[in-house]
């Protein structure tokens, strides 16, 4: 016995990319979010307070900054890969008319701030560090560093919104 009830329409997300690509894309977003949170929330406070843990005189503030920069440079590869994947996936969605304002804007902010961090702020910070401890004590360095921190925080929030939006749309 067949029923003539129409099947519910598939959500645009299900139609937009093959399932295997969705899994890889969502995992990449989640891994990047986790790595960014670990670097910013767990690693930075521990490295910049190493004297509290190990006693004074182990590392100077400049040396702590050099260690933290190396961590963020390694994280930069993942951030760049994720931003490129977002450009491809969201560009594909946009061209296929699978459009959602929250997804679009969070993807835009994630890519913008991610590339700003890795391609603009990180090279500047590395250059300051190459000039030595005197350069990293300047007002210009402090302002650059503060803006890079804000940029990275915005990146993390936008990435969390993007991932959360997709998870919400898949669940609901």
C-alpha positions in Angstrom: 0.0 0.0 0.0 1.5 3.3 -1.1 0.7 6.6 0.4 0.6 9.7 -1.6 2.0 11.9 1.1 4.8 14.1 -0.2 8.2 13.7 1.3 9.4 16.6 3.4 11.9 18.7 1.4 15.5 18.2 2.1 17.3 21.0 3.9 19.6 23.1 1.6 22.5 21.9 3.7 21.9 18.3 2.8 21.8 19.2 -0.9 24.7 21.6 -1.0 27.8 19.3 -0.6 28.4 15.5 -0.4 28.2 14.1 3.1 31.9 13.2 3.2 32.9 16.8 2.4 30.5 18.1 5.0 32.1 15.9 7.6 35.6 17.0 6.7 34.5 20.7 6.6 32.7 20.6 10.0 35.6 18.7 11.5 38.1 21.3 10.2 36.0 24.1 11.6 35.8 22.3 15.0 39.5 21.4 15.1 40.5 25.0 14.3 38.1 26.4 16.9 39.6 24.0 19.5 43.2 24.8 18.6 42.5 28.5 18.7 40.8 28.3 22.1 43.7 26.1 23.4 46.3 28.6 22.2 44.5 31.7 23.4 42.9 30.4 26.6 45.2 27.8 27.9 48.7 28.2 26.4 49.2 32.0 26.4 48.4 32.4 30.1 50.7 29.6 31.1 53.6 30.8 29.0 53.3 34.4 30.0 53.1 33.4 33.7 56.0 30.8 33.6 57.8 32.6 36.4 54.9 31.9 38.7 55.2 28.2 38.0 59.0 27.8 37.7 60.3 30.6 39.8 61.8 33.9 38.7 64.5 34.3 36.1 63.7 31.3 33.8 62.5 33.3 30.8 62.3 37.0 30.1 59.0 38.5 28.9 60.6 38.8 25.5 61.5 35.1 25.4 58.0 34.2 26.5 56.7 36.2 23.6 59.0 34.5 21.2 57.8 31.1 22.4 54.1 32.2 22.1 54.8 33.5 18.6 56.1 30.2 17.5 52.9 28.5 18.7 50.8 31.1 16.8 52.9 30.7 13.6 52.2 26.9 13.7 48.5 27.6 14.3 48.6 30.0 11.4 48.9 27.2 8.9 45.7 25.7 10.3 43.9 29.1 10.3 44.9 29.7 6.7 43.8 26.2 5.6 40.5 26.7 7.4 40.0 30.2 5.9 40.7 28.8 2.4 38.2 25.9 3.0 35.6 28.4 4.2 36.1 30.5 1.0 35.6 27.5 -1.2 32.7 26.0 0.7 30.8 29.3 1.3 31.6 30.5 -2.2 30.0 27.3 -3.5 27.0 27.8 -1.3 26.6 31.3 -2.4 26.8 30.4 -6.1 24.3 27.6 -5.6 21.9 30.0 -3.8 22.2 28.2 -0.5 22.3 31.5 1.4 21.9 32.3 5.0 22.7 35.7 6.4 24.2 34.4 9.7 26.4 31.9 7.9 27.4 34.4 5.3 28.5 37.1 7.7 30.1 34.8 10.2 32.1 33.1 7.3 33.1 36.6 6.0 34.3 37.7 9.4 36.1 34.5 10.1 38.0 34.6 6.8 38.7 38.3 7.1 40.0 38.2 10.7 41.8 34.8 10.1 43.8 36.2 7.2 44.4 39.5 9.0 45.9 37.6 11.9 48.1 35.3 9.9 49.1 37.6 7.0 49.1 41.0 8.6 49.6 40.9 12.3 51.8 37.9 12.7 54.5 39.1 10.2 54.5 42.5 12.0 55.0 40.8 15.4 57.7 38.6 14.0 59.5 41.6 12.6 59.3 43.4 15.9 60.8 40.4 17.6 63.6 40.2 15.1 64.6 43.7 16.1 65.0 42.6 19.7 63.6 43.3 23.1 63.7 47.1 22.7 61.3 47.0 19.7 58.8 44.8 21.5 58.7 47.3 24.4 57.6 50.2 22.1 54.1 51.7 21.9 53.7 50.6 18.3 54.4 47.0 19.2 51.9 47.2 22.1 49.2 48.6 19.9 49.9 46.0 17.2 49.9 43.2 19.7 46.6 44.5 21.3 44.9 44.7 17.9 46.1 41.2 17.0 44.6 39.9 20.2 41.3 41.6 19.4 41.4 40.3 15.9 42.1 36.7 17.1 39.2 36.9 19.6 36.8 38.1 16.9 38.1 35.2 14.7 37.3 32.7 17.4 33.8 34.1 18.0 33.0 34.3 14.3 34.2 30.7 13.8 32.2 29.5 16.8 29.1 31.2 15.3 29.7 29.6 11.9 30.2 26.1 13.3 27.3 26.6 15.7 25.0 27.7 12.9 25.7 24.7 10.8 25.3 22.3 13.8 22.1 24.1 14.7 20.8 23.8 11.1 21.7 20.1 10.9 20.1 19.3 14.2 16.9 21.3 13.9 
